[in-house]
Amino acid sequence: MVDENRVSGAARDAFGRVQEAAGNLTGDSRMQARGMYNQAQGSTENMLGQLGDCIREQPLTSVLIGAGIGYVLGRLRIL
């Protein structure tokens, strides 16, 4: 099962690529910037979807990794 964030992220990334290309073609820097923004947002959504898929497929591993990261961050706190 694919997370819906992955689907919407891929769609937003593709739209951003088209938008950036159209901005390049017309010389519209605002459209180029919006395209790059949509690409970044789409990539982020896709990564969140991948994370959700990983957690669903391997919940114990995910909990252990989260606990390890929390432990390390707790040990690094600044006094």
PyMOL Python script that loads the backbone (N, CA, C, O; Angstrom):
from pymol import cmd

cmd.read_pdbstr("""\
ATOM      1  N   MET A   1       0.845  -1.178   0.000  1.00  0.00           N
ATOM      2  CA  MET A   1       0.000   0.000   0.000  1.00  0.00           C
ATOM      3  C   MET A   1       0.897   1.252   0.000  1.00  0.00           C
ATOM      4  O   MET A   1       1.817   1.368   0.810  1.00  0.00           O
ATOM      5  N   VAL A   2       0.624   2.144  -0.886  1.00  0.00           N
ATOM      6  CA  VAL A   2       1.415   3.372  -1.023  1.00  0.00           C
ATOM      7  C   VAL A   2       0.725   4.500  -0.258  1.00  0.00           C
ATOM      8  O   VAL A   2      -0.485   4.694  -0.368  1.00  0.00           O
ATOM      9  N   ASP A   3       1.502   5.222   0.501  1.00  0.00           N
ATOM     10  CA  ASP A   3       0.990   6.346   1.263  1.00  0.00           C
ATOM     11  C   ASP A   3       0.541   7.457   0.312  1.00  0.00           C
ATOM     12  O   ASP A   3       1.207   7.724  -0.689  1.00  0.00           O
ATOM     13  N   GLU A   4      -0.574   8.096   0.620  1.00  0.00           N
ATOM     14  CA  GLU A   4      -1.088   9.149  -0.265  1.00  0.00           C
ATOM     15  C   GLU A   4      -0.170  10.364  -0.326  1.00  0.00           C
ATOM     16  O   GLU A   4      -0.223  11.124  -1.292  1.00  0.00           O
ATOM     17  N   ASN A   5       0.678  10.562   0.699  1.00  0.00           N
ATOM     18  CA  ASN A   5       1.657  11.651   0.646  1.00  0.00           C
ATOM     19  C   ASN A   5       2.656  11.431  -0.483  1.00  0.00           C
ATOM     20  O   ASN A   5       3.133  12.386  -1.096  1.00  0.00           O
ATOM     21  N   ARG A   6       2.968  10.169  -0.750  1.00  0.00           N
ATOM     22  CA  ARG A   6       3.911   9.877  -1.837  1.00  0.00           C
ATOM     23  C   ARG A   6       3.301  10.231  -3.179  1.00  0.00           C
ATOM     24  O   ARG A   6       3.981  10.770  -4.052  1.00  0.00           O
ATOM     25  N   VAL A   7       2.017   9.930  -3.348  1.00  0.00           N
ATOM     26  CA  VAL A   7       1.342  10.220  -4.615  1.00  0.00           C
ATOM     27  C   VAL A   7       1.210  11.727  -4.814  1.00  0.00           C
ATOM     28  O   VAL A   7       1.555  12.245  -5.877  1.00  0.00           O
ATOM     29  N   SER A   8       0.716  12.431  -3.803  1.00  0.00           N
ATOM     30  CA  SER A   8       0.550  13.882  -3.944  1.00  0.00           C
ATOM     31  C   SER A   8       1.906  14.578  -4.043  1.00  0.00           C
ATOM     32  O   SER A   8       2.033  15.590  -4.732  1.00  0.00           O
ATOM     33  N   GLY A   9       2.918  14.044  -3.358  1.00  0.00           N
ATOM     34  CA  GLY A   9       4.251  14.619  -3.451  1.00  0.00           C
ATOM     35  C   GLY A   9       4.841  14.481  -4.844  1.00  0.00           C
ATOM     36  O   GLY A   9       5.456  15.412  -5.362  1.00  0.00           O
ATOM     37  N   ALA A  10       4.652  13.318  -5.445  1.00  0.00           N
ATOM     38  CA  ALA A  10       5.154  13.102  -6.805  1.00  0.00           C
ATOM     39  C   ALA A  10       4.430  14.008  -7.797  1.00  0.00           C
ATOM     40  O   ALA A  10       5.045  14.545  -8.718  1.00  0.00           O
ATOM     41  N   ALA A  11       3.122  14.175  -7.604  1.00  0.00           N
ATOM     42  CA  ALA A  11       2.346  15.046  -8.495  1.00  0.00           C
ATOM     43  C   ALA A  11       2.793  16.500  -8.348  1.00  0.00           C
ATOM     44  O   ALA A  11       2.954  17.207  -9.343  1.00  0.00           O
ATOM     45  N   ARG A  12       2.991  16.941  -7.115  1.00  0.00           N
ATOM     46  CA  ARG A  12       3.418  18.328  -6.882  1.00  0.00           C
ATOM     47  C   ARG A  12       4.821  18.559  -7.440  1.00  0.00           C
ATOM     48  O   ARG A  12       5.103  19.624  -7.988  1.00  0.00           O
ATOM     49  N   ASP A  13       5.693  17.573  -7.306  1.00  0.00           N
ATOM     50  CA  ASP A  13       7.053  17.689  -7.842  1.00  0.00           C
ATOM     51  C   ASP A  13       7.001  17.802  -9.370  1.00  0.00           C
ATOM     52  O   ASP A  13       7.687  18.639  -9.957  1.00  0.00           O
ATOM     53  N   ALA A  14       6.192  16.961 -10.005  1.00  0.00           N
ATOM     54  CA  ALA A  14       6.073  17.008 -11.468  1.00  0.00           C
ATOM     55  C   ALA A  14       5.495  18.350 -11.920  1.00  0.00           C
ATOM     56  O   ALA A  14       5.977  18.937 -12.889  1.00  0.00           O
ATOM     57  N   PHE A  15       4.467  18.837 -11.223  1.00  0.00           N
ATOM     58  CA  PHE A  15       3.879  20.136 -11.555  1.00  0.00           C
ATOM     59  C   PHE A  15       4.914  21.246 -11.397  1.00  0.00           C
ATOM     60  O   PHE A  15       4.976  22.167 -12.212  1.00  0.00           O
ATOM     61  N   GLY A  16       5.724  21.153 -10.343  1.00  0.00           N
ATOM     62  CA  GLY A  16       6.768  22.156 -10.114  1.00  0.00           C
ATOM     63  C   GLY A  16       7.812  22.155 -11.223  1.00  0.00           C
ATOM     64  O   GLY A  16       8.308  23.212 -11.615  1.00  0.00           O
ATOM     65  N   ARG A  17       8.142  20.979 -11.725  1.00  0.00           N
ATOM     66  CA  ARG A  17       9.108  20.887 -12.824  1.00  0.00           C
ATOM     67  C   ARG A  17       8.557  21.546 -14.086  1.00  0.00           C
ATOM     68  O   ARG A  17       9.266  22.275 -14.780  1.00  0.00           O
ATOM     69  N   VAL A  18       7.270  21.278 -14.374  1.00  0.00           N
ATOM     70  CA  VAL A  18       6.627  21.890 -15.543  1.00  0.00           C
ATOM     71  C   VAL A  18       6.562  23.408 -15.364  1.00  0.00           C
ATOM     72  O   VAL A  18       6.839  24.166 -16.293  1.00  0.00           O
ATOM     73  N   GLN A  19       6.194  23.833 -14.164  1.00  0.00           N
ATOM     74  CA  GLN A  19       6.081  25.266 -13.872  1.00  0.00           C
ATOM     75  C   GLN A  19       7.436  25.956 -14.005  1.00  0.00           C
ATOM     76  O   GLN A  19       7.521  27.057 -14.549  1.00  0.00           O
ATOM     77  N   GLU A  20       8.485  25.320 -13.517  1.00  0.00           N
ATOM     78  CA  GLU A  20       9.823  25.913 -13.633  1.00  0.00           C
ATOM     79  C   GLU A  20      10.248  25.985 -15.101  1.00  0.00           C
ATOM     80  O   GLU A  20      10.824  26.982 -15.537  1.00  0.00           O
ATOM     81  N   ALA A  21       9.963  24.929 -15.855  1.00  0.00           N
ATOM     82  CA  ALA A  21      10.326  24.926 -17.280  1.00  0.00           C
ATOM     83  C   ALA A  21       9.577  26.017 -18.038  1.00  0.00           C
ATOM     84  O   ALA A  21      10.144  26.682 -18.906  1.00  0.00           O
ATOM     85  N   ALA A  22       8.290  26.197 -17.702  1.00  0.00           N
ATOM     86  CA  ALA A  22       7.506  27.256 -18.340  1.00  0.00           C
ATOM     87  C   ALA A  22       8.073  28.630 -17.974  1.00  0.00           C
ATOM     88  O   ALA A  22       8.122  29.525 -18.817  1.00  0.00           O
ATOM     89  N   GLY A  23       8.496  28.796 -16.732  1.00  0.00           N
ATOM     90  CA  GLY A  23       9.112  30.048 -16.308  1.00  0.00           C
ATOM     91  C   GLY A  23      10.422  30.302 -17.030  1.00  0.00           C
ATOM     92  O   GLY A  23      10.725  31.435 -17.404  1.00  0.00           O
ATOM     93  N   ASN A  24      11.205  29.234 -17.225  1.00  0.00           N
ATOM     94  CA  ASN A  24      12.459  29.374 -17.969  1.00  0.00           C
ATOM     95  C   ASN A  24      12.190  29.772 -19.416  1.00  0.00           C
ATOM     96  O   ASN A  24      12.889  30.611 -19.984  1.00  0.00           O
ATOM     97  N   LEU A  25      11.163  29.154 -20.000  1.00  0.00           N
ATOM     98  CA  LEU A  25      10.827  29.409 -21.400  1.00  0.00           C
ATOM     99  C   LEU A  25      10.348  30.844 -21.614  1.00  0.00           C
ATOM    100  O   LEU A  25      10.701  31.481 -22.606  1.00  0.00           O
ATOM    101  N   THR A  26       9.546  31.345 -20.683  1.00  0.00           N
ATOM    102  CA  THR A  26       8.983  32.690 -20.827  1.00  0.00           C
ATOM    103  C   THR A  26       9.843  33.770 -20.170  1.00  0.00           C
ATOM    104  O   THR A  26       9.617  34.962 -20.380  1.00  0.00           O
ATOM    105  N   GLY A  27      10.835  33.348 -19.371  1.00  0.00           N
ATOM    106  CA  GLY A  27      11.670  34.319 -18.676  1.00  0.00           C
ATOM    107  C   GLY A  27      11.011  34.902 -17.441  1.00  0.00           C
ATOM    108  O   GLY A  27      11.422  35.956 -16.955  1.00  0.00           O
ATOM    109  N   ASP A  28       9.995  34.226 -16.932  1.00  0.00           N
ATOM    110  CA  ASP A  28       9.263  34.689 -15.747  1.00  0.00           C
ATOM    111  C   ASP A  28       9.925  34.120 -14.496  1.00  0.00           C
ATOM    112  O   ASP A  28       9.769  32.939 -14.188  1.00  0.00           O
ATOM    113  N   SER A  29      10.663  34.963 -13.779  1.00  0.00           N
ATOM    114  CA  SER A  29      11.407  34.490 -12.611  1.00  0.00           C
ATOM    115  C   SER A  29      10.485  34.092 -11.456  1.00  0.00           C
ATOM    116  O   SER A  29      10.827  33.203 -10.676  1.00  0.00           O
ATOM    117  N   ARG A  30       9.319  34.739 -11.336  1.00  0.00           N
ATOM    118  CA  ARG A  30       8.372  34.358 -10.273  1.00  0.00           C
ATOM    119  C   ARG A  30       7.833  32.958 -10.508  1.00  0.00           C
ATOM    120  O   ARG A  30       7.676  32.186  -9.562  1.00  0.00           O
ATOM    121  N   MET A  31       7.548  32.622 -11.765  1.00  0.00           N
ATOM    122  CA  MET A  31       7.048  31.291 -12.082  1.00  0.00           C
ATOM    123  C   MET A  31       8.141  30.242 -11.843  1.00  0.00           C
ATOM    124  O   MET A  31       7.859  29.138 -11.377  1.00  0.00           O
ATOM    125  N   GLN A  32       9.378  30.595 -12.163  1.00  0.00           N
ATOM    126  CA  GLN A  32      10.496  29.694 -11.900  1.00  0.00           C
ATOM    127  C   GLN A  32      10.611  29.417 -10.407  1.00  0.00           C
ATOM    128  O   GLN A  32      10.783  28.272  -9.990  1.00  0.00           O
ATOM    129  N   ALA A  33      10.515  30.475  -9.606  1.00  0.00           N
ATOM    130  CA  ALA A  33      10.627  30.333  -8.154  1.00  0.00           C
ATOM    131  C   ALA A  33       9.479  29.494  -7.596  1.00  0.00           C
ATOM    132  O   ALA A  33       9.693  28.643  -6.732  1.00  0.00           O
ATOM    133  N   ARG A  34       8.268  29.732  -8.087  1.00  0.00           N
ATOM    134  CA  ARG A  34       7.118  28.925  -7.634  1.00  0.00           C
ATOM    135  C   ARG A  34       7.313  27.463  -8.016  1.00  0.00           C
ATOM    136  O   ARG A  34       6.965  26.563  -7.251  1.00  0.00           O
ATOM    137  N   GLY A  35       7.868  27.232  -9.194  1.00  0.00           N
ATOM    138  CA  GLY A  35       8.130  25.860  -9.631  1.00  0.00           C
ATOM    139  C   GLY A  35       9.141  25.165  -8.731  1.00  0.00           C
ATOM    140  O   GLY A  35       8.957  24.006  -8.360  1.00  0.00           O
ATOM    141  N   MET A  36      10.208  25.873  -8.381  1.00  0.00           N
ATOM    142  CA  MET A  36      11.213  25.290  -7.489  1.00  0.00           C
ATOM    143  C   MET A  36      10.626  25.042  -6.102  1.00  0.00           C
ATOM    144  O   MET A  36      10.936  24.037  -5.461  1.00  0.00           O
ATOM    145  N   TYR A  37       9.777  25.962  -5.642  1.00  0.00           N
ATOM    146  CA  TYR A  37       9.119  25.789  -4.344  1.00  0.00           C
ATOM    147  C   TYR A  37       8.224  24.545  -4.363  1.00  0.00           C
ATOM    148  O   TYR A  37       8.248  23.749  -3.424  1.00  0.00           O
ATOM    149  N   ASN A  38       7.439  24.380  -5.428  1.00  0.00           N
ATOM    150  CA  ASN A  38       6.570  23.211  -5.532  1.00  0.00           C
ATOM    151  C   ASN A  38       7.373  21.919  -5.614  1.00  0.00           C
ATOM    152  O   ASN A  38       6.957  20.894  -5.074  1.00  0.00           O
ATOM    153  N   GLN A  39       8.511  21.962  -6.278  1.00  0.00           N
ATOM    154  CA  GLN A  39       9.364  20.776  -6.342  1.00  0.00           C
ATOM    155  C   GLN A  39       9.870  20.399  -4.954  1.00  0.00           C
ATOM    156  O   GLN A  39       9.857  19.227  -4.580  1.00  0.00           O
ATOM    157  N   ALA A  40      10.315  21.395  -4.195  1.00  0.00           N
ATOM    158  CA  ALA A  40      10.823  21.137  -2.846  1.00  0.00           C
ATOM    159  C   ALA A  40       9.711  20.607  -1.943  1.00  0.00           C
ATOM    160  O   ALA A  40       9.924  19.677  -1.165  1.00  0.00           O
ATOM    161  N   GLN A  41       8.539  21.197  -2.050  1.00  0.00           N
ATOM    162  CA  GLN A  41       7.420  20.749  -1.233  1.00  0.00           C
ATOM    163  C   GLN A  41       6.998  19.332  -1.627  1.00  0.00           C
ATOM    164  O   GLN A  41       6.673  18.518  -0.763  1.00  0.00           O
ATOM    165  N   GLY A  42       7.002  19.042  -2.915  1.00  0.00           N
ATOM    166  CA  GLY A  42       6.664  17.698  -3.379  1.00  0.00           C
ATOM    167  C   GLY A  42       7.664  16.666  -2.908  1.00  0.00           C
ATOM    168  O   GLY A  42       7.276  15.565  -2.515  1.00  0.00           O
ATOM    169  N   SER A  43       8.945  16.999  -2.939  1.00  0.00           N
ATOM    170  CA  SER A  43       9.976  16.074  -2.465  1.00  0.00           C
ATOM    171  C   SER A  43       9.813  15.804  -0.976  1.00  0.00           C
ATOM    172  O   SER A  43       9.981  14.672  -0.521  1.00  0.00           O
ATOM    173  N   THR A  44       9.484  16.850  -0.219  1.00  0.00           N
ATOM    174  CA  THR A  44       9.273  16.687   1.223  1.00  0.00           C
ATOM    175  C   THR A  44       8.079  15.787   1.502  1.00  0.00           C
ATOM    176  O   THR A  44       8.154  14.902   2.354  1.00  0.00           O
ATOM    177  N   GLU A  45       6.973  16.007   0.785  1.00  0.00           N
ATOM    178  CA  GLU A  45       5.798  15.143   0.955  1.00  0.00           C
ATOM    179  C   GLU A  45       6.128  13.702   0.614  1.00  0.00           C
ATOM    180  O   GLU A  45       5.693  12.779   1.302  1.00  0.00           O
ATOM    181  N   ASN A  46       6.892  13.510  -0.441  1.00  0.00           N
ATOM    182  CA  ASN A  46       7.273  12.158  -0.852  1.00  0.00           C
ATOM    183  C   ASN A  46       8.105  11.480   0.231  1.00  0.00           C
ATOM    184  O   ASN A  46       7.895  10.304   0.527  1.00  0.00           O
ATOM    185  N   MET A  47       9.052  12.216   0.826  1.00  0.00           N
ATOM    186  CA  MET A  47       9.874  11.643   1.895  1.00  0.00           C
ATOM    187  C   MET A  47       9.023  11.297   3.122  1.00  0.00           C
ATOM    188  O   MET A  47       9.251  10.271   3.763  1.00  0.00           O
ATOM    189  N   LEU A  48       8.049  12.144   3.450  1.00  0.00           N
ATOM    190  CA  LEU A  48       7.159  11.834   4.570  1.00  0.00           C
ATOM    191  C   LEU A  48       6.360  10.571   4.289  1.00  0.00           C
ATOM    192  O   LEU A  48       6.147   9.751   5.181  1.00  0.00           O
ATOM    193  N   GLY A  49       5.921  10.419   3.048  1.00  0.00           N
ATOM    194  CA  GLY A  49       5.205   9.206   2.668  1.00  0.00           C
ATOM    195  C   GLY A  49       6.082   7.976   2.773  1.00  0.00           C
ATOM    196  O   GLY A  49       5.623   6.924   3.217  1.00  0.00           O
ATOM    197  N   GLN A  50       7.336   8.091   2.371  1.00  0.00           N
ATOM    198  CA  GLN A  50       8.269   6.968   2.490  1.00  0.00           C
ATOM    199  C   GLN A  50       8.496   6.610   3.953  1.00  0.00           C
ATOM    200  O   GLN A  50       8.576   5.434   4.307  1.00  0.00           O
ATOM    201  N   LEU A  51       8.600   7.623   4.794  1.00  0.00           N
ATOM    202  CA  LEU A  51       8.761   7.384   6.226  1.00  0.00           C
ATOM    203  C   LEU A  51       7.546   6.656   6.786  1.00  0.00           C
ATOM    204  O   LEU A  51       7.685   5.713   7.565  1.00  0.00           O
ATOM    205  N   GLY A  52       6.347   7.100   6.386  1.00  0.00           N
ATOM    206  CA  GLY A  52       5.122   6.440   6.836  1.00  0.00           C
ATOM    207  C   GLY A  52       5.061   4.994   6.385  1.00  0.00           C
ATOM    208  O   GLY A  52       4.650   4.123   7.151  1.00  0.00           O
ATOM    209  N   ASP A  53       5.466   4.725   5.144  1.00  0.00           N
ATOM    210  CA  ASP A  53       5.494   3.348   4.649  1.00  0.00           C
ATOM    211  C   ASP A  53       6.469   2.497   5.450  1.00  0.00           C
ATOM    212  O   ASP A  53       6.167   1.356   5.799  1.00  0.00           O
ATOM    213  N   CYS A  54       7.637   3.056   5.738  1.00  0.00           N
ATOM    214  CA  CYS A  54       8.653   2.327   6.506  1.00  0.00           C
ATOM    215  C   CYS A  54       8.146   2.002   7.912  1.00  0.00           C
ATOM    216  O   CYS A  54       8.354   0.896   8.410  1.00  0.00           O
ATOM    217  N   ILE A  55       7.487   2.962   8.544  1.00  0.00           N
ATOM    218  CA  ILE A  55       6.959   2.735   9.895  1.00  0.00           C
ATOM    219  C   ILE A  55       5.890   1.658   9.885  1.00  0.00           C
ATOM    220  O   ILE A  55       5.835   0.828  10.792  1.00  0.00           O
ATOM    221  N   ARG A  56       5.028   1.663   8.854  1.00  0.00           N
ATOM    222  CA  ARG A  56       3.999   0.637   8.754  1.00  0.00           C
ATOM    223  C   ARG A  56       4.588  -0.753   8.503  1.00  0.00           C
ATOM    224  O   ARG A  56       4.088  -1.749   9.026  1.00  0.00           O
ATOM    225  N   GLU A  57       5.651  -0.812   7.700  1.00  0.00           N
ATOM    226  CA  GLU A  57       6.246  -2.101   7.354  1.00  0.00           C
ATOM    227  C   GLU A  57       7.135  -2.651   8.461  1.00  0.00           C
ATOM    228  O   GLU A  57       7.211  -3.867   8.639  1.00  0.00           O
ATOM    229  N   GLN A  58       7.813  -1.774   9.212  1.00  0.00           N
ATOM    230  CA  GLN A  58       8.750  -2.211  10.238  1.00  0.00           C
ATOM    231  C   GLN A  58       8.573  -1.380  11.510  1.00  0.00           C
ATOM    232  O   GLN A  58       9.425  -0.554  11.837  1.00  0.00           O
ATOM    233  N   PRO A  59       7.465  -1.599  12.228  1.00  0.00           N
ATOM    234  CA  PRO A  59       7.189  -0.744  13.395  1.00  0.00           C
ATOM    235  C   PRO A  59       8.212  -0.896  14.524  1.00  0.00           C
ATOM    236  O   PRO A  59       8.581   0.102  15.144  1.00  0.00           O
ATOM    237  N   LEU A  60       8.675  -2.105  14.806  1.00  0.00           N
ATOM    238  CA  LEU A  60       9.626  -2.296  15.907  1.00  0.00           C
ATOM    239  C   LEU A  60      10.950  -1.608  15.599  1.00  0.00           C
ATOM    240  O   LEU A  60      11.518  -0.942  16.465  1.00  0.00           O
ATOM    241  N   THR A  61      11.438  -1.762  14.391  1.00  0.00           N
ATOM    242  CA  THR A  61      12.683  -1.108  13.993  1.00  0.00           C
ATOM    243  C   THR A  61      12.548   0.402  14.100  1.00  0.00           C
ATOM    244  O   THR A  61      13.469   1.083  14.552  1.00  0.00           O
ATOM    245  N   SER A  62      11.393   0.929  13.681  1.00  0.00           N
ATOM    246  CA  SER A  62      11.161   2.377  13.730  1.00  0.00           C
ATOM    247  C   SER A  62      11.162   2.886  15.164  1.00  0.00           C
ATOM    248  O   SER A  62      11.718   3.948  15.446  1.00  0.00           O
ATOM    249  N   VAL A  63      10.547   2.140  16.065  1.00  0.00           N
ATOM    250  CA  VAL A  63      10.513   2.548  17.477  1.00  0.00           C
ATOM    251  C   VAL A  63      11.919   2.534  18.057  1.00  0.00           C
ATOM    252  O   VAL A  63      12.301   3.451  18.785  1.00  0.00           O
ATOM    253  N   LEU A  64      12.686   1.505  17.741  1.00  0.00           N
ATOM    254  CA  LEU A  64      14.051   1.425  18.266  1.00  0.00           C
ATOM    255  C   LEU A  64      14.937   2.547  17.725  1.00  0.00           C
ATOM    256  O   LEU A  64      15.746   3.107  18.465  1.00  0.00           O
ATOM    257  N   ILE A  65      14.792   2.876  16.455  1.00  0.00           N
ATOM    258  CA  ILE A  65      15.563   3.980  15.877  1.00  0.00           C
ATOM    259  C   ILE A  65      15.162   5.299  16.546  1.00  0.00           C
ATOM    260  O   ILE A  65      16.022   6.107  16.897  1.00  0.00           O
ATOM    261  N   GLY A  66      13.859   5.511  16.720  1.00  0.00           N
ATOM    262  CA  GLY A  66      13.385   6.732  17.382  1.00  0.00           C
ATOM    263  C   GLY A  66      13.904   6.838  18.807  1.00  0.00           C
ATOM    264  O   GLY A  66      14.297   7.917  19.250  1.00  0.00           O
ATOM    265  N   ALA A  67      13.906   5.715  19.531  1.00  0.00           N
ATOM    266  CA  ALA A  67      14.411   5.719  20.903  1.00  0.00           C
ATOM    267  C   ALA A  67      15.901   6.028  20.926  1.00  0.00           C
ATOM    268  O   ALA A  67      16.373   6.761  21.795  1.00  0.00           O
ATOM    269  N   GLY A  68      16.642   5.472  19.977  1.00  0.00           N
ATOM    270  CA  GLY A  68      18.078   5.731  19.902  1.00  0.00           C
ATOM    271  C   GLY A  68      18.374   7.192  19.609  1.00  0.00           C
ATOM    272  O   GLY A  68      19.269   7.783  20.215  1.00  0.00           O
ATOM    273  N   ILE A  69      17.627   7.775  18.685  1.00  0.00           N
ATOM    274  CA  ILE A  69      17.808   9.190  18.362  1.00  0.00           C
ATOM    275  C   ILE A  69      17.459  10.055  19.567  1.00  0.00           C
ATOM    276  O   ILE A  69      18.166  11.015  19.871  1.00  0.00           O
ATOM    277  N   GLY A  70      16.374   9.718  20.251  1.00  0.00           N
ATOM    278  CA  GLY A  70      15.982  10.465  21.453  1.00  0.00           C
ATOM    279  C   GLY A  70      17.035  10.384  22.541  1.00  0.00           C
ATOM    280  O   GLY A  70      17.309  11.373  23.221  1.00  0.00           O
ATOM    281  N   TYR A  71      17.628   9.204  22.709  1.00  0.00           N
ATOM    282  CA  TYR A  71      18.679   9.037  23.710  1.00  0.00           C
ATOM    283  C   TYR A  71      19.892   9.915  23.379  1.00  0.00           C
ATOM    284  O   TYR A  71      20.424  10.613  24.242  1.00  0.00           O
ATOM    285  N   VAL A  72      20.316   9.863  22.117  1.00  0.00           N
ATOM    286  CA  VAL A  72      21.481  10.652  21.705  1.00  0.00           C
ATOM    287  C   VAL A  72      21.204  12.140  21.872  1.00  0.00           C
ATOM    288  O   VAL A  72      22.051  12.870  22.385  1.00  0.00           O
ATOM    289  N   LEU A  73      20.033  12.598  21.448  1.00  0.00           N
ATOM    290  CA  LEU A  73      19.697  14.018  21.602  1.00  0.00           C
ATOM    291  C   LEU A  73      19.625  14.419  23.069  1.00  0.00           C
ATOM    292  O   LEU A  73      20.018  15.529  23.429  1.00  0.00           O
ATOM    293  N   GLY A  74      19.127  13.526  23.915  1.00  0.00           N
ATOM    294  CA  GLY A  74      19.086  13.802  25.350  1.00  0.00           C
ATOM    295  C   GLY A  74      20.463  13.923  25.958  1.00  0.00           C
ATOM    296  O   GLY A  74      20.687  14.746  26.845  1.00  0.00           O
ATOM    297  N   ARG A  75      21.394  13.100  25.480  1.00  0.00           N
ATOM    298  CA  ARG A  75      22.765  13.163  25.983  1.00  0.00           C
ATOM    299  C   ARG A  75      23.503  14.396  25.490  1.00  0.00           C
ATOM    300  O   ARG A  75      24.470  14.821  26.122  1.00  0.00           O
ATOM    301  N   LEU A  76      23.070  14.985  24.370  1.00  0.00           N
ATOM    302  CA  LEU A  76      23.742  16.143  23.787  1.00  0.00           C
ATOM    303  C   LEU A  76      23.201  17.465  24.300  1.00  0.00           C
ATOM    304  O   LEU A  76      23.673  18.522  23.880  1.00  0.00           O
ATOM    305  N   ARG A  77      22.231  17.435  25.190  1.00  0.00           N
ATOM    306  CA  ARG A  77      21.623  18.686  25.637  1.00  0.00           C
ATOM    307  C   ARG A  77      22.679  19.606  26.253  1.00  0.00           C
ATOM    308  O   ARG A  77      23.640  19.157  26.878  1.00  0.00           O
ATOM    309  N   ILE A  78      22.471  20.878  26.060  1.00  0.00           N
ATOM    310  CA  ILE A  78      23.426  21.875  26.548  1.00  0.00           C
ATOM    311  C   ILE A  78      22.964  22.359  27.911  1.00  0.00           C
ATOM    312  O   ILE A  78      21.803  22.731  28.087  1.00  0.00           O
ATOM    313  N   LEU A  79      23.873  22.353  28.871  1.00  0.00           N
ATOM    314  CA  LEU A  79      23.526  22.773  30.235  1.00  0.00           C
ATOM    315  C   LEU A  79      23.725  24.237  30.422  1.00  0.00           C
ATOM    316  O   LEU A  79      23.482  24.759  31.510  1.00  0.00           O
TER     317      LEU A  79
END
""", "prot")
cmd.dss("prot")
cmd.show_as("cartoon", "prot")
cmd.util.cbc("prot")
cmd.orient("prot")
